[in-house]
Amino acid sequence: MKTTGVSLNECLHVGPKFNQRITNILLRFRLNKCAFIADREKTFLMIAVAEQDRGILRYLWIDDMDKSSPIIQMLHFAQVMFSIACIPFW
C-alpha cells in the first residue's frame, strides 16, 4: 500500500545484488584445494545502523490494540533491516 509521497526504498541507492553471482561463486569454489566457509545466519543482525541514520528507520509500536486508549510509541531500528532496497542479499 502506498500513499502520496516518497517511500524509503525510493530514496536509497540500490547496489549490486550478490545472489545473482552465487553460481559463479560455487563454480570458483571447486577450483582450489582449500576452501573457507562460514555461517552467516545472523550476520545482518550484527550490523548496527549509525546513530545519525536511525531517525529514518522509525516505526510505531502500539502496546495493546484492544485498549480504549493504547500507548503509542515511536521507535527506531538499531540494526540493519532486511527489507530495505540497499541490502545486497534481498
Secondary structure, 3 states (H helix, E strand, C coil): CCCCCCCHHHHCCCCCCHHHHHHHHHHHHCCCCCCCCCCCCCCHHHCECCHHHHHHHEEEEECCCCCCCCCEEEEECCECCCCCCCCCCC
